[in-house]
Amino acid sequence: MFNLFMKTTVEIKEELKKFILETTFAPAEQVQNETLIFEQGIFDSLGFISLITFIEKNFQISPKDSELLEDNFESIDAMTRFIESKLN
């Protein structure tokens, strides 16, 4: 059954990008869906904490400690895959 409250992949990516841009003040052209946000220095460990908090509040999911891996949060694409896997 289709959930009317489920967000599309595009909506998830847009929300993540908006949060990253508002939080870091990075230029929009620097933050693409595949940009490695930690490797590029856009986010640091404190940014990671705010990112997790944002994801928990916005998408009503709670990542387990074992899921707090760079692979799940290294880019908007990676975070979107992670969020969608938790929502499904």
PDB file of N, CA, C and O in Angstrom:
ATOM      1  N   MET A   1       0.840  -1.183   0.000  1.00  0.00           N
ATOM      2  CA  MET A   1       0.000   0.000   0.000  1.00  0.00           C
ATOM      3  C   MET A   1       0.880   1.240   0.000  1.00  0.00           C
ATOM      4  O   MET A   1       1.891   1.282   0.701  1.00  0.00           O
ATOM      5  N   PHE A   2       0.510   2.244  -0.774  1.00  0.00           N
ATOM      6  CA  PHE A   2       1.301   3.468  -0.879  1.00  0.00           C
ATOM      7  C   PHE A   2       1.009   4.373   0.303  1.00  0.00           C
ATOM      8  O   PHE A   2      -0.152   4.631   0.619  1.00  0.00           O
ATOM      9  N   ASN A   3       2.045   4.852   0.951  1.00  0.00           N
ATOM     10  CA  ASN A   3       1.914   5.764   2.075  1.00  0.00           C
ATOM     11  C   ASN A   3       1.966   7.197   1.553  1.00  0.00           C
ATOM     12  O   ASN A   3       2.965   7.607   0.963  1.00  0.00           O
ATOM     13  N   LEU A   4       0.904   7.951   1.764  1.00  0.00           N
ATOM     14  CA  LEU A   4       0.848   9.326   1.265  1.00  0.00           C
ATOM     15  C   LEU A   4       1.907  10.220   1.903  1.00  0.00           C
ATOM     16  O   LEU A   4       2.249  11.267   1.353  1.00  0.00           O
ATOM     17  N   PHE A   5       2.420   9.817   3.044  1.00  0.00           N
ATOM     18  CA  PHE A   5       3.390  10.636   3.751  1.00  0.00           C
ATOM     19  C   PHE A   5       4.834  10.280   3.390  1.00  0.00           C
ATOM     20  O   PHE A   5       5.773  10.930   3.850  1.00  0.00           O
ATOM     21  N   MET A   6       5.003   9.248   2.568  1.00  0.00           N
ATOM     22  CA  MET A   6       6.361   8.875   2.167  1.00  0.00           C
ATOM     23  C   MET A   6       6.916   9.924   1.235  1.00  0.00           C
ATOM     24  O   MET A   6       6.224  10.433   0.353  1.00  0.00           O
ATOM     25  N   LYS A   7       8.168  10.235   1.445  1.00  0.00           N
ATOM     26  CA  LYS A   7       8.828  11.228   0.611  1.00  0.00           C
ATOM     27  C   LYS A   7       9.491  10.527  -0.566  1.00  0.00           C
ATOM     28  O   LYS A   7       9.965   9.396  -0.455  1.00  0.00           O
ATOM     29  N   THR A   8       9.513  11.219  -1.682  1.00  0.00           N
ATOM     30  CA  THR A   8      10.171  10.672  -2.855  1.00  0.00           C
ATOM     31  C   THR A   8      11.680  10.821  -2.694  1.00  0.00           C
ATOM     32  O   THR A   8      12.160  11.564  -1.838  1.00  0.00           O
ATOM     33  N   THR A   9      12.404  10.109  -3.523  1.00  0.00           N
ATOM     34  CA  THR A   9      13.865  10.198  -3.514  1.00  0.00           C
ATOM     35  C   THR A   9      14.295  11.642  -3.759  1.00  0.00           C
ATOM     36  O   THR A   9      15.209  12.136  -3.099  1.00  0.00           O
ATOM     37  N   VAL A  10      13.655  12.310  -4.685  1.00  0.00           N
ATOM     38  CA  VAL A  10      14.003  13.702  -5.001  1.00  0.00           C
ATOM     39  C   VAL A  10      13.757  14.600  -3.788  1.00  0.00           C
ATOM     40  O   VAL A  10      14.581  15.461  -3.481  1.00  0.00           O
ATOM     41  N   GLU A  11      12.638  14.410  -3.103  1.00  0.00           N
ATOM     42  CA  GLU A  11      12.331  15.224  -1.920  1.00  0.00           C
ATOM     43  C   GLU A  11      13.355  15.002  -0.814  1.00  0.00           C
ATOM     44  O   GLU A  11      13.775  15.956  -0.159  1.00  0.00           O
ATOM     45  N   ILE A  12      13.756  13.765  -0.601  1.00  0.00           N
ATOM     46  CA  ILE A  12      14.759  13.461   0.419  1.00  0.00           C
ATOM     47  C   ILE A  12      16.065  14.171   0.081  1.00  0.00           C
ATOM     48  O   ILE A  12      16.670  14.806   0.944  1.00  0.00           O
ATOM     49  N   LYS A  13      16.497  14.064  -1.169  1.00  0.00           N
ATOM     50  CA  LYS A  13      17.751  14.705  -1.592  1.00  0.00           C
ATOM     51  C   LYS A  13      17.670  16.217  -1.440  1.00  0.00           C
ATOM     52  O   LYS A  13      18.630  16.848  -0.999  1.00  0.00           O
ATOM     53  N   GLU A  14      16.530  16.805  -1.802  1.00  0.00           N
ATOM     54  CA  GLU A  14      16.364  18.253  -1.685  1.00  0.00           C
ATOM     55  C   GLU A  14      16.439  18.700  -0.226  1.00  0.00           C
ATOM     56  O   GLU A  14      17.075  19.710   0.077  1.00  0.00           O
ATOM     57  N   GLU A  15      15.799  17.962   0.676  1.00  0.00           N
ATOM     58  CA  GLU A  15      15.824  18.313   2.097  1.00  0.00           C
ATOM     59  C   GLU A  15      17.237  18.199   2.662  1.00  0.00           C
ATOM     60  O   GLU A  15      17.674  19.062   3.423  1.00  0.00           O
ATOM     61  N   LEU A  16      17.945  17.145   2.296  1.00  0.00           N
ATOM     62  CA  LEU A  16      19.317  16.977   2.776  1.00  0.00           C
ATOM     63  C   LEU A  16      20.217  18.094   2.260  1.00  0.00           C
ATOM     64  O   LEU A  16      21.002  18.663   3.018  1.00  0.00           O
ATOM     65  N   LYS A  17      20.103  18.404   0.983  1.00  0.00           N
ATOM     66  CA  LYS A  17      20.937  19.457   0.396  1.00  0.00           C
ATOM     67  C   LYS A  17      20.640  20.798   1.045  1.00  0.00           C
ATOM     68  O   LYS A  17      21.563  21.546   1.370  1.00  0.00           O
ATOM     69  N   LYS A  18      19.368  21.110   1.237  1.00  0.00           N
ATOM     70  CA  LYS A  18      18.983  22.375   1.869  1.00  0.00           C
ATOM     71  C   LYS A  18      19.587  22.468   3.267  1.00  0.00           C
ATOM     72  O   LYS A  18      20.119  23.511   3.647  1.00  0.00           O
ATOM     73  N   PHE A  19      19.506  21.378   4.036  1.00  0.00           N
ATOM     74  CA  PHE A  19      20.077  21.367   5.387  1.00  0.00           C
ATOM     75  C   PHE A  19      21.585  21.596   5.335  1.00  0.00           C
ATOM     76  O   PHE A  19      22.118  22.402   6.098  1.00  0.00           O
ATOM     77  N   ILE A  20      22.262  20.903   4.453  1.00  0.00           N
ATOM     78  CA  ILE A  20      23.720  21.034   4.354  1.00  0.00           C
ATOM     79  C   ILE A  20      24.104  22.462   3.978  1.00  0.00           C
ATOM     80  O   ILE A  20      25.027  23.030   4.561  1.00  0.00           O
ATOM     81  N   LEU A  21      23.408  23.037   3.020  1.00  0.00           N
ATOM     82  CA  LEU A  21      23.728  24.397   2.579  1.00  0.00           C
ATOM     83  C   LEU A  21      23.453  25.414   3.687  1.00  0.00           C
ATOM     84  O   LEU A  21      24.247  26.330   3.899  1.00  0.00           O
ATOM     85  N   GLU A  22      22.338  25.257   4.389  1.00  0.00           N
ATOM     86  CA  GLU A  22      21.995  26.195   5.462  1.00  0.00           C
ATOM     87  C   GLU A  22      22.930  26.057   6.658  1.00  0.00           C
ATOM     88  O   GLU A  22      23.225  27.041   7.338  1.00  0.00           O
ATOM     89  N   THR A  23      23.390  24.853   6.912  1.00  0.00           N
ATOM     90  CA  THR A  23      24.243  24.597   8.070  1.00  0.00           C
ATOM     91  C   THR A  23      25.691  24.997   7.829  1.00  0.00           C
ATOM     92  O   THR A  23      26.362  25.498   8.731  1.00  0.00           O
ATOM     93  N   THR A  24      26.164  24.778   6.620  1.00  0.00           N
ATOM     94  CA  THR A  24      27.591  24.978   6.350  1.00  0.00           C
ATOM     95  C   THR A  24      27.896  26.259   5.576  1.00  0.00           C
ATOM     96  O   THR A  24      29.045  26.700   5.542  1.00  0.00           O
ATOM     97  N   PHE A  25      26.896  26.851   4.963  1.00  0.00           N
ATOM     98  CA  PHE A  25      27.082  28.033   4.114  1.00  0.00           C
ATOM     99  C   PHE A  25      28.021  27.748   2.939  1.00  0.00           C
ATOM    100  O   PHE A  25      28.624  28.662   2.376  1.00  0.00           O
ATOM    101  N   ALA A  26      28.134  26.477   2.582  1.00  0.00           N
ATOM    102  CA  ALA A  26      28.944  26.100   1.412  1.00  0.00           C
ATOM    103  C   ALA A  26      28.232  26.593   0.157  1.00  0.00           C
ATOM    104  O   ALA A  26      27.002  26.657   0.131  1.00  0.00           O
ATOM    105  N   PRO A  27      28.986  26.941  -0.883  1.00  0.00           N
ATOM    106  CA  PRO A  27      28.349  27.343  -2.143  1.00  0.00           C
ATOM    107  C   PRO A  27      27.529  26.179  -2.715  1.00  0.00           C
ATOM    108  O   PRO A  27      27.961  25.027  -2.681  1.00  0.00           O
ATOM    109  N   ALA A  28      26.361  26.493  -3.231  1.00  0.00           N
ATOM    110  CA  ALA A  28      25.454  25.455  -3.746  1.00  0.00           C
ATOM    111  C   ALA A  28      26.115  24.576  -4.798  1.00  0.00           C
ATOM    112  O   ALA A  28      25.865  23.372  -4.847  1.00  0.00           O
ATOM    113  N   GLU A  29      26.956  25.167  -5.636  1.00  0.00           N
ATOM    114  CA  GLU A  29      27.598  24.374  -6.687  1.00  0.00           C
ATOM    115  C   GLU A  29      28.621  23.392  -6.119  1.00  0.00           C
ATOM    116  O   GLU A  29      29.014  22.443  -6.798  1.00  0.00           O
ATOM    117  N   GLN A  30      29.051  23.614  -4.887  1.00  0.00           N
ATOM    118  CA  GLN A  30      30.020  22.706  -4.246  1.00  0.00           C
ATOM    119  C   GLN A  30      29.332  21.470  -3.661  1.00  0.00           C
ATOM    120  O   GLN A  30      29.981  20.450  -3.431  1.00  0.00           O
ATOM    121  N   VAL A  31      28.032  21.560  -3.422  1.00  0.00           N
ATOM    122  CA  VAL A  31      27.301  20.461  -2.778  1.00  0.00           C
ATOM    123  C   VAL A  31      26.374  19.805  -3.794  1.00  0.00           C
ATOM    124  O   VAL A  31      25.247  20.250  -4.011  1.00  0.00           O
ATOM    125  N   GLN A  32      26.866  18.752  -4.402  1.00  0.00           N
ATOM    126  CA  GLN A  32      26.081  17.966  -5.355  1.00  0.00           C
ATOM    127  C   GLN A  32      25.697  16.647  -4.685  1.00  0.00           C
ATOM    128  O   GLN A  32      26.197  16.324  -3.607  1.00  0.00           O
ATOM    129  N   ASN A  33      24.817  15.895  -5.319  1.00  0.00           N
ATOM    130  CA  ASN A  33      24.345  14.635  -4.721  1.00  0.00           C
ATOM    131  C   ASN A  33      25.476  13.643  -4.465  1.00  0.00           C
ATOM    132  O   ASN A  33      25.398  12.851  -3.526  1.00  0.00           O
ATOM    133  N   GLU A  34      26.522  13.673  -5.281  1.00  0.00           N
ATOM    134  CA  GLU A  34      27.617  12.710  -5.131  1.00  0.00           C
ATOM    135  C   GLU A  34      28.832  13.301  -4.397  1.00  0.00           C
ATOM    136  O   GLU A  34      29.827  12.604  -4.199  1.00  0.00           O
ATOM    137  N   THR A  35      28.762  14.570  -3.994  1.00  0.00           N
ATOM    138  CA  THR A  35      29.879  15.215  -3.295  1.00  0.00           C
ATOM    139  C   THR A  35      30.172  14.493  -1.980  1.00  0.00           C
ATOM    140  O   THR A  35      29.261  14.248  -1.189  1.00  0.00           O
ATOM    141  N   LEU A  36      31.419  14.159  -1.750  1.00  0.00           N
ATOM    142  CA  LEU A  36      31.830  13.519  -0.494  1.00  0.00           C
ATOM    143  C   LEU A  36      31.994  14.621   0.548  1.00  0.00           C
ATOM    144  O   LEU A  36      33.041  15.263   0.630  1.00  0.00           O
ATOM    145  N   ILE A  37      30.943  14.831   1.344  1.00  0.00           N
ATOM    146  CA  ILE A  37      30.870  16.019   2.191  1.00  0.00           C
ATOM    147  C   ILE A  37      31.904  16.062   3.318  1.00  0.00           C
ATOM    148  O   ILE A  37      32.282  17.147   3.758  1.00  0.00           O
ATOM    149  N   PHE A  38      32.356  14.935   3.778  1.00  0.00           N
ATOM    150  CA  PHE A  38      33.384  14.927   4.830  1.00  0.00           C
ATOM    151  C   PHE A  38      34.769  15.041   4.198  1.00  0.00           C
ATOM    152  O   PHE A  38      35.626  15.779   4.687  1.00  0.00           O
ATOM    153  N   GLU A  39      34.976  14.314   3.122  1.00  0.00           N
ATOM    154  CA  GLU A  39      36.257  14.341   2.420  1.00  0.00           C
ATOM    155  C   GLU A  39      36.553  15.740   1.870  1.00  0.00           C
ATOM    156  O   GLU A  39      37.707  16.167   1.828  1.00  0.00           O
ATOM    157  N   GLN A  40      35.503  16.444   1.452  1.00  0.00           N
ATOM    158  CA  GLN A  40      35.658  17.790   0.901  1.00  0.00           C
ATOM    159  C   GLN A  40      35.729  18.865   1.991  1.00  0.00           C
ATOM    160  O   GLN A  40      35.905  20.046   1.689  1.00  0.00           O
ATOM    161  N   GLY A  41      35.591  18.454   3.259  1.00  0.00           N
ATOM    162  CA  GLY A  41      35.671  19.408   4.363  1.00  0.00           C
ATOM    163  C   GLY A  41      34.409  20.237   4.564  1.00  0.00           C
ATOM    164  O   GLY A  41      34.440  21.245   5.270  1.00  0.00           O
ATOM    165  N   ILE A  42      33.311  19.831   3.958  1.00  0.00           N
ATOM    166  CA  ILE A  42      32.047  20.563   4.118  1.00  0.00           C
ATOM    167  C   ILE A  42      31.473  20.308   5.508  1.00  0.00           C
ATOM    168  O   ILE A  42      30.931  21.216   6.138  1.00  0.00           O
ATOM    169  N   PHE A  43      31.592  19.081   5.978  1.00  0.00           N
ATOM    170  CA  PHE A  43      31.150  18.704   7.322  1.00  0.00           C
ATOM    171  C   PHE A  43      32.315  18.101   8.091  1.00  0.00           C
ATOM    172  O   PHE A  43      33.187  17.449   7.515  1.00  0.00           O
ATOM    173  N   ASP A  44      32.318  18.328   9.398  1.00  0.00           N
ATOM    174  CA  ASP A  44      33.293  17.699  10.294  1.00  0.00           C
ATOM    175  C   ASP A  44      32.514  16.846  11.294  1.00  0.00           C
ATOM    176  O   ASP A  44      31.329  16.581  11.092  1.00  0.00           O
ATOM    177  N   SER A  45      33.167  16.418  12.362  1.00  0.00           N
ATOM    178  CA  SER A  45      32.495  15.533  13.324  1.00  0.00           C
ATOM    179  C   SER A  45      31.322  16.216  14.024  1.00  0.00           C
ATOM    180  O   SER A  45      30.315  15.565  14.305  1.00  0.00           O
ATOM    181  N   LEU A  46      31.430  17.505  14.307  1.00  0.00           N
ATOM    182  CA  LEU A  46      30.293  18.210  14.912  1.00  0.00           C
ATOM    183  C   LEU A  46      29.157  18.337  13.907  1.00  0.00           C
ATOM    184  O   LEU A  46      27.985  18.223  14.265  1.00  0.00           O
ATOM    185  N   GLY A  47      29.507  18.572  12.663  1.00  0.00           N
ATOM    186  CA  GLY A  47      28.496  18.611  11.612  1.00  0.00           C
ATOM    187  C   GLY A  47      27.787  17.283  11.476  1.00  0.00           C
ATOM    188  O   GLY A  47      26.589  17.232  11.195  1.00  0.00           O
ATOM    189  N   PHE A  48      28.534  16.199  11.677  1.00  0.00           N
ATOM    190  CA  PHE A  48      27.954  14.861  11.603  1.00  0.00           C
ATOM    191  C   PHE A  48      26.861  14.690  12.655  1.00  0.00           C
ATOM    192  O   PHE A  48      25.810  14.114  12.375  1.00  0.00           O
ATOM    193  N   ILE A  49      27.108  15.186  13.852  1.00  0.00           N
ATOM    194  CA  ILE A  49      26.120  15.084  14.935  1.00  0.00           C
ATOM    195  C   ILE A  49      24.855  15.851  14.561  1.00  0.00           C
ATOM    196  O   ILE A  49      23.745  15.356  14.756  1.00  0.00           O
ATOM    197  N   SER A  50      25.023  17.064  14.023  1.00  0.00           N
ATOM    198  CA  SER A  50      23.837  17.837  13.634  1.00  0.00           C
ATOM    199  C   SER A  50      23.112  17.173  12.463  1.00  0.00           C
ATOM    200  O   SER A  50      21.886  17.244  12.373  1.00  0.00           O
ATOM    201  N   LEU A  51      23.856  16.535  11.576  1.00  0.00           N
ATOM    202  CA  LEU A  51      23.268  15.821  10.450  1.00  0.00           C
ATOM    203  C   LEU A  51      22.423  14.643  10.933  1.00  0.00           C
ATOM    204  O   LEU A  51      21.308  14.442  10.453  1.00  0.00           O
ATOM    205  N   ILE A  52      22.940  13.880  11.861  1.00  0.00           N
ATOM    206  CA  ILE A  52      22.198  12.734  12.414  1.00  0.00           C
ATOM    207  C   ILE A  52      20.927  13.229  13.106  1.00  0.00           C
ATOM    208  O   ILE A  52      19.860  12.637  12.945  1.00  0.00           O
ATOM    209  N   THR A  53      21.041  14.306  13.871  1.00  0.00           N
ATOM    210  CA  THR A  53      19.880  14.872  14.556  1.00  0.00           C
ATOM    211  C   THR A  53      18.826  15.310  13.547  1.00  0.00           C
ATOM    212  O   THR A  53      17.636  15.062  13.742  1.00  0.00           O
ATOM    213  N   PHE A  54      19.260  15.961  12.471  1.00  0.00           N
ATOM    214  CA  PHE A  54      18.348  16.397  11.414  1.00  0.00           C
ATOM    215  C   PHE A  54      17.636  15.195  10.786  1.00  0.00           C
ATOM    216  O   PHE A  54      16.419  15.216  10.602  1.00  0.00           O
ATOM    217  N   ILE A  55      18.386  14.168  10.464  1.00  0.00           N
ATOM    218  CA  ILE A  55      17.804  12.966   9.841  1.00  0.00           C
ATOM    219  C   ILE A  55      16.788  12.318  10.781  1.00  0.00           C
ATOM    220  O   ILE A  55      15.704  11.922  10.351  1.00  0.00           O
ATOM    221  N   GLU A  56      17.140  12.211  12.062  1.00  0.00           N
ATOM    222  CA  GLU A  56      16.210  11.609  13.032  1.00  0.00           C
ATOM    223  C   GLU A  56      14.908  12.398  13.112  1.00  0.00           C
ATOM    224  O   GLU A  56      13.827  11.809  13.106  1.00  0.00           O
ATOM    225  N   LYS A  57      14.999  13.709  13.186  1.00  0.00           N
ATOM    226  CA  LYS A  57      13.803  14.550  13.315  1.00  0.00           C
ATOM    227  C   LYS A  57      12.995  14.598  12.021  1.00  0.00           C
ATOM    228  O   LYS A  57      11.773  14.451  12.044  1.00  0.00           O
ATOM    229  N   ASN A  58      13.667  14.801  10.909  1.00  0.00           N
ATOM    230  CA  ASN A  58      12.975  15.006   9.637  1.00  0.00           C
ATOM    231  C   ASN A  58      12.368  13.748   9.049  1.00  0.00           C
ATOM    232  O   ASN A  58      11.316  13.798   8.411  1.00  0.00           O
ATOM    233  N   PHE A  59      13.028  12.623   9.263  1.00  0.00           N
ATOM    234  CA  PHE A  59      12.582  11.384   8.623  1.00  0.00           C
ATOM    235  C   PHE A  59      12.087  10.348   9.635  1.00  0.00           C
ATOM    236  O   PHE A  59      11.742   9.226   9.262  1.00  0.00           O
ATOM    237  N   GLN A  60      12.054  10.727  10.916  1.00  0.00           N
ATOM    238  CA  GLN A  60      11.584   9.845  11.992  1.00  0.00           C
ATOM    239  C   GLN A  60      12.249   8.470  11.962  1.00  0.00           C
ATOM    240  O   GLN A  60      11.589   7.437  12.071  1.00  0.00           O
ATOM    241  N   ILE A  61      13.570   8.487  11.811  1.00  0.00           N
ATOM    242  CA  ILE A  61      14.327   7.236  11.892  1.00  0.00           C
ATOM    243  C   ILE A  61      15.456   7.422  12.891  1.00  0.00           C
ATOM    244  O   ILE A  61      15.952   8.533  13.078  1.00  0.00           O
ATOM    245  N   SER A  62      15.852   6.358  13.518  1.00  0.00           N
ATOM    246  CA  SER A  62      16.952   6.396  14.474  1.00  0.00           C
ATOM    247  C   SER A  62      18.028   5.411  14.030  1.00  0.00           C
ATOM    248  O   SER A  62      17.868   4.200  14.182  1.00  0.00           O
ATOM    249  N   PRO A  63      19.115   5.929  13.484  1.00  0.00           N
ATOM    250  CA  PRO A  63      20.200   5.024  13.085  1.00  0.00           C
ATOM    251  C   PRO A  63      20.784   4.313  14.306  1.00  0.00           C
ATOM    252  O   PRO A  63      20.981   4.918  15.360  1.00  0.00           O
ATOM    253  N   LYS A  64      21.050   3.039  14.143  1.00  0.00           N
ATOM    254  CA  LYS A  64      21.736   2.275  15.197  1.00  0.00           C
ATOM    255  C   LYS A  64      23.211   2.660  15.176  1.00  0.00           C
ATOM    256  O   LYS A  64      23.722   3.129  14.160  1.00  0.00           O
ATOM    257  N   ASP A  65      23.886   2.462  16.295  1.00  0.00           N
ATOM    258  CA  ASP A  65      25.319   2.767  16.356  1.00  0.00           C
ATOM    259  C   ASP A  65      26.081   2.055  15.246  1.00  0.00           C
ATOM    260  O   ASP A  65      27.008   2.616  14.663  1.00  0.00           O
ATOM    261  N   SER A  66      25.688   0.821  14.957  1.00  0.00           N
ATOM    262  CA  SER A  66      26.381   0.030  13.937  1.00  0.00           C
ATOM    263  C   SER A  66      26.156   0.579  12.528  1.00  0.00           C
ATOM    264  O   SER A  66      26.870   0.205  11.597  1.00  0.00           O
ATOM    265  N   GLU A  67      25.169   1.462  12.366  1.00  0.00           N
ATOM    266  CA  GLU A  67      24.875   2.042  11.052  1.00  0.00           C
ATOM    267  C   GLU A  67      25.553   3.400  10.849  1.00  0.00           C
ATOM    268  O   GLU A  67      25.491   3.966   9.757  1.00  0.00           O
ATOM    269  N   LEU A  68      26.189   3.914  11.878  1.00  0.00           N
ATOM    270  CA  LEU A  68      26.837   5.229  11.799  1.00  0.00           C
ATOM    271  C   LEU A  68      28.205   5.096  11.134  1.00  0.00           C
ATOM    272  O   LEU A  68      29.245   5.367  11.733  1.00  0.00           O
ATOM    273  N   LEU A  69      28.163   4.674   9.889  1.00  0.00           N
ATOM    274  CA  LEU A  69      29.362   4.434   9.100  1.00  0.00           C
ATOM    275  C   LEU A  69      29.490   5.500   8.025  1.00  0.00           C
ATOM    276  O   LEU A  69      28.487   6.018   7.534  1.00  0.00           O
ATOM    277  N   GLU A  70      30.710   5.822   7.666  1.00  0.00           N
ATOM    278  CA  GLU A  70      30.939   6.834   6.628  1.00  0.00           C
ATOM    279  C   GLU A  70      30.204   6.479   5.341  1.00  0.00           C
ATOM    280  O   GLU A  70      29.674   7.365   4.672  1.00  0.00           O
ATOM    281  N   ASP A  71      30.165   5.207   4.989  1.00  0.00           N
ATOM    282  CA  ASP A  71      29.501   4.783   3.751  1.00  0.00           C
ATOM    283  C   ASP A  71      28.037   5.226   3.689  1.00  0.00           C
ATOM    284  O   ASP A  71      27.513   5.487   2.606  1.00  0.00           O
ATOM    285  N   ASN A  72      27.380   5.312   4.844  1.00  0.00           N
ATOM    286  CA  ASN A  72      25.965   5.686   4.881  1.00  0.00           C
ATOM    287  C   ASN A  72      25.732   7.193   4.818  1.00  0.00           C
ATOM    288  O   ASN A  72      24.621   7.635   4.527  1.00  0.00           O
ATOM    289  N   PHE A  73      26.777   7.992   5.090  1.00  0.00           N
ATOM    290  CA  PHE A  73      26.589   9.430   5.229  1.00  0.00           C
ATOM    291  C   PHE A  73      27.594  10.267   4.439  1.00  0.00           C
ATOM    292  O   PHE A  73      27.666  11.480   4.632  1.00  0.00           O
ATOM    293  N   GLU A  74      28.364   9.644   3.559  1.00  0.00           N
ATOM    294  CA  GLU A  74      29.445  10.353   2.866  1.00  0.00           C
ATOM    295  C   GLU A  74      28.953  11.331   1.808  1.00  0.00           C
ATOM    296  O   GLU A  74      29.693  12.235   1.419  1.00  0.00           O
ATOM    297  N   SER A  75      27.721  11.170   1.334  1.00  0.00           N
ATOM    298  CA  SER A  75      27.181  12.049   0.300  1.00  0.00           C
ATOM    299  C   SER A  75      25.657  12.081   0.416  1.00  0.00           C
ATOM    300  O   SER A  75      25.062  11.282   1.139  1.00  0.00           O
ATOM    301  N   ILE A  76      25.041  13.003  -0.298  1.00  0.00           N
ATOM    302  CA  ILE A  76      23.575  13.074  -0.318  1.00  0.00           C
ATOM    303  C   ILE A  76      23.010  11.780  -0.894  1.00  0.00           C
ATOM    304  O   ILE A  76      22.013  11.263  -0.391  1.00  0.00           O
ATOM    305  N   ASP A  77      23.637  11.256  -1.940  1.00  0.00           N
ATOM    306  CA  ASP A  77      23.188   9.983  -2.524  1.00  0.00           C
ATOM    307  C   ASP A  77      23.241   8.860  -1.497  1.00  0.00           C
ATOM    308  O   ASP A  77      22.291   8.086  -1.379  1.00  0.00           O
ATOM    309  N   ALA A  78      24.343   8.763  -0.751  1.00  0.00           N
ATOM    310  CA  ALA A  78      24.500   7.704   0.251  1.00  0.00           C
ATOM    311  C   ALA A  78      23.465   7.851   1.366  1.00  0.00           C
ATOM    312  O   ALA A  78      22.867   6.865   1.798  1.00  0.00           O
ATOM    313  N   MET A  79      23.256   9.084   1.829  1.00  0.00           N
ATOM    314  CA  MET A  79      22.275   9.314   2.897  1.00  0.00           C
ATOM    315  C   MET A  79      20.865   8.982   2.420  1.00  0.00           C
ATOM    316  O   MET A  79      20.067   8.430   3.177  1.00  0.00           O
ATOM    317  N   THR A  80      20.559   9.312   1.180  1.00  0.00           N
ATOM    318  CA  THR A  80      19.234   9.016   0.631  1.00  0.00           C
ATOM    319  C   THR A  80      19.007   7.508   0.578  1.00  0.00           C
ATOM    320  O   THR A  80      17.936   7.028   0.948  1.00  0.00           O
ATOM    321  N   ARG A  81      20.008   6.760   0.120  1.00  0.00           N
ATOM    322  CA  ARG A  81      19.880   5.291   0.095  1.00  0.00           C
ATOM    323  C   ARG A  81      19.664   4.764   1.516  1.00  0.00           C
ATOM    324  O   ARG A  81      18.822   3.894   1.737  1.00  0.00           O
ATOM    325  N   PHE A  82      20.422   5.293   2.474  1.00  0.00           N
ATOM    326  CA  PHE A  82      20.296   4.847   3.859  1.00  0.00           C
ATOM    327  C   PHE A  82      18.898   5.164   4.401  1.00  0.00           C
ATOM    328  O   PHE A  82      18.251   4.300   4.992  1.00  0.00           O
ATOM    329  N   ILE A  83      18.440   6.388   4.202  1.00  0.00           N
ATOM    330  CA  ILE A  83      17.109   6.800   4.698  1.00  0.00           C
ATOM    331  C   ILE A  83      16.029   5.941   4.077  1.00  0.00           C
ATOM    332  O   ILE A  83      15.135   5.469   4.778  1.00  0.00           O
ATOM    333  N   GLU A  84      16.098   5.731   2.769  1.00  0.00           N
ATOM    334  CA  GLU A  84      15.079   4.916   2.096  1.00  0.00           C
ATOM    335  C   GLU A  84      15.106   3.473   2.606  1.00  0.00           C
ATOM    336  O   GLU A  84      14.054   2.844   2.728  1.00  0.00           O
ATOM    337  N   SER A  85      16.287   2.947   2.901  1.00  0.00           N
ATOM    338  CA  SER A  85      16.364   1.569   3.419  1.00  0.00           C
ATOM    339  C   SER A  85      15.736   1.484   4.805  1.00  0.00           C
ATOM    340  O   SER A  85      15.133   0.469   5.153  1.00  0.00           O
ATOM    341  N   LYS A  86      15.874   2.536   5.591  1.00  0.00           N
ATOM    342  CA  LYS A  86      15.279   2.542   6.934  1.00  0.00           C
ATOM    343  C   LYS A  86      13.768   2.745   6.873  1.00  0.00           C
ATOM    344  O   LYS A  86      13.045   2.248   7.737  1.00  0.00           O
ATOM    345  N   LEU A  87      13.290   3.458   5.880  1.00  0.00           N
ATOM    346  CA  LEU A  87      11.851   3.728   5.761  1.00  0.00           C
ATOM    347  C   LEU A  87      11.100   2.554   5.153  1.00  0.00           C
ATOM    348  O   LEU A  87       9.891   2.427   5.349  1.00  0.00           O
ATOM    349  N   ASN A  88      11.798   1.689   4.415  1.00  0.00           N
ATOM    350  CA  ASN A  88      11.132   0.556   3.758  1.00  0.00           C
ATOM    351  C   ASN A  88      11.109  -0.683   4.607  1.00  0.00           C
ATOM    352  O   ASN A  88      10.582  -1.712   4.183  1.00  0.00           O
TER     353      ASN A  88
END
